[in-house]
Amino acid sequence: MSAVLSPDQREKAWTELDGGEFDVLVVGGGITGSGVALDAATRGLRVALVEGRDLASGTSSRSSKLFHGGLRYLEMLDFALVREALHERDLMVSKLAPHLVRPVPFLYPLRHRGWERPYVGAGLALYDLLAGRSPLPRHAHLTRKQALRRCPSLRPDALEGALRYFDASTDDARHTLTVARTAAAHGAVVRTSTSVTSLIVEDGRVVGAELTDLEDNRTCTVRAKVVIGCTGVWSDELHRLAGVPSPFRVRASKGVHLLVPRDRIESETGLILRTEKSVLFVIPWGEHWVVGTTDTPWDLALEHPAASRADIDYILDRVNPVLREPLDDSDVVGVYVGLRPLLAPPEEGSQATTKISREHQVARAIPGLVVVAGGKYTTYRVMAKDAVDMAASTDLAEGAAVSVTDQVPLLGAAGYHGAVNRTSALAARFGVPEEMVTRMLGRYGDLIEQVLEPCLTQPELAEPVPGAPQHLMAEVLYAVTHEGALHLDDLLARRTRISVDTAHRGRESAQAVAELVAPVLGWTDDRVQAEVWAYNRRVEQELASQRAVDDIEAQAARSQAPESRALSTTAHRSAS
């Protein structure tokens, strides 16, 4: 089996889907759908995964970048959820994805004398207890002087002391991609830009789906013993296609994050701050800090949620009171926003999204259709296991083997530690700086040689991406030859994060990147310019939305940006 998601593989995948029969058809290429595909494939089932846009193009590329237990869920008495999430965090760090998920220290500043230290300390002691035998260090109590030594940017009058604890962070888009590619390596057929336009229902049972290739408008029919829906905030749409009411009430909660340069906050540790509604994180992430998040209901269009001026001000207003040098708009390099799919109990329809549990549910909406909803990124593997367990018990006559994903390292993990020890040798062999090799090991693990191999015959690929020195041109090429990228947006927003971690938001990189991948993707000069125009237009409208006063105005601005996947359809029609 091959983990290569190339243009040739994409065509082969269509052939397998067209009239094909599978045990499991997974709908949705976010972290949950990718996890379900991996879980099912490693049980020996024949699996197909289809995604209407790009892998991780929704919520799964717009999270807080954390693998964590969720300290605030302790106050909700969600002990089982916290224990489960901590187990998953530690499994990723130690075994399944050490190249992608790494420990991060956090400071919890204490602002009140007397009661706060024992209260928070007890919570963190419980956090450590629920984690069990963890590879991450236990929490520690710090004086104000000790805390300021670790984070000199904190205002001395903003804390009485602090506690330090550990969680873990990841590049969520690359992690999701790697889960999907690992599923492909175990036999799953993975195809993006492939939309489910209808479900096939026979005698009251879902038996397959009608698919449309959004790149060229081809259609086909695929049959499956069970369809597993992993569509997040779009769950209602899948139930509508099946002609049945949704067993869930999914509410969308908007989470906005800001990226600021690392040198704007002098600290060797992240921060977690209490707010009047929830918590605010300051998370180290490459050359930047991720600062967020908001947690507000979103009732507008789901495809492209927008951040408003009010969202940005909310975050800055909550982080600045603890900083010696407050942040302002000029410090904000990037902004991204995602929608969390939260399960709202019917009897608590008016419940604030900050109070809704991150637990998940799995339901069999109709024979042949299993749907999973809710949950949090950290527990995706458990969600996937539960979904496949239900499908096996209800819709697969022969059942299925037990889940083994707790024993299946993701691609790039197996030889990661050995590759780290060869950093100097890799740098010398491929002619790239050691610092760059270190960065790339955190993206690709032991696949790094596969990424850099073309540099031996094409030295220009070892050059940095224009406007984005943290990436090499070889990574861009690899994204289309191995990682399934089909559009400029896929490359700049998810395979790399140039769209949010550069001040120009990727506009200085777009032309060079498009020209590099054009031969592989079969783009004409006109198509290259169309991709660049569409990408730049998207950036312009996102910036416009961030100047808007509220959600309605922000969404109106963001919705004016063109859809990159519409470019392919237009080009195909023109050629026809």
Salt bridges, closest charged atoms under 4 A:
GLU11 OE2 - ARG218 NH1 2.88
GLU16 OE1 - ARG46 NH2 3.92
ASP23 OD1 - LYS225 NZ 3.10
ASP39 OD1 - ARG43 NE 2.59
ASP54 OD2 - ARG494 NE 2.70
ASP54 OD2 - ARG495 NH1 2.77
GLU75 OE2 - ARG274 NH1 3.27
GLU88 OE2 - ARG381 NH2 2.89
ASP90 OD1 - ARG89 NE 2.81
ASP128 OD2 - HIS139 ND1 2.72
ASP157 OD2 - ARG155 NH2 2.69
GLU160 OE1 - ARG113 NH2 3.28
ASP167 OD1 - ARG89 NH1 2.77
ASP171 OD1 - ARG497 NH1 2.53
ASP172 OD1 - LYS65 NZ 2.89
ASP172 OD1 - ARG497 NH1 3.18
GLU202 OE1 - ARG223 NH2 3.19
ASP213 OD1 - ARG10 NH2 2.75
ASP213 OD2 - ARG191 NH2 2.93
ASP213 OD2 - ARG218 NH2 3.16
GLU215 OE2 - HIS487 NE2 2.92
GLU215 OE2 - ARG565 NE 3.99
ASP216 OD2 - ARG218 NE 2.78
GLU237 OE2 - ARG240 NH2 2.52
GLU276 OE2 - ARG318 NH2 2.61
GLU287 OE2 - ARG439 NE 2.97
ASP295 OD2 - ARG72 NH2 3.53
ASP295 OD1 - ARG340 NH1 3.43
ASP295 OD2 - ARG358 NH2 3.02
ASP311 OD2 - LYS254 NZ 2.45
ASP313 OD1 - ARG309 NH2 2.69
GLU325 OE1 - ARG264 NH1 3.41
ASP329 OD2 - ARG309 NH1 2.76
ASP331 OD1 - ARG264 NE 2.73
ASP386 OD2 - HIS360 NE2 2.81
ASP389 OD1 - ARG43 NH1 2.89
ASP389 OD2 - LYS385 NZ 2.96
ASP395 OD1 - ARG205 NH2 2.77
ASP395 OD1 - ARG364 NH2 2.86
GLU398 OE1 - LYS225 NZ 3.72
GLU435 OE2 - ARG439 NH2 2.94
GLU449 OE2 - ARG422 NH2 3.33
GLU449 OE1 - ARG429 NH1 2.64
GLU453 OE1 - ARG429 NH2 3.40
GLU475 OE1 - ARG443 NH1 2.89
GLU475 OE1 - HIS471 ND1 3.37
GLU483 OE2 - ARG174 NH2 2.56
ASP489 OD2 - ARG494 NH2 2.94
ASP489 OD1 - ARG538 NH1 2.20
ASP490 OD1 - ARG494 NH2 2.84
ASP490 OD2 - ARG565 NH2 2.91
GLU508 OE1 - HIS504 NE2 3.85
GLU531 OE2 - HIS487 ND1 2.78
GLU531 OE2 - ARG527 NH2 2.87
GLU540 OE1 - ARG537 NH1 3.73
GLU542 OE2 - ARG538 NE 3.40
GLU542 OE2 - ARG558 NE 3.52
ASP551 OD1 - LYS254 NZ 2.58
GLU563 OE2 - HIS304 NE2 2.67
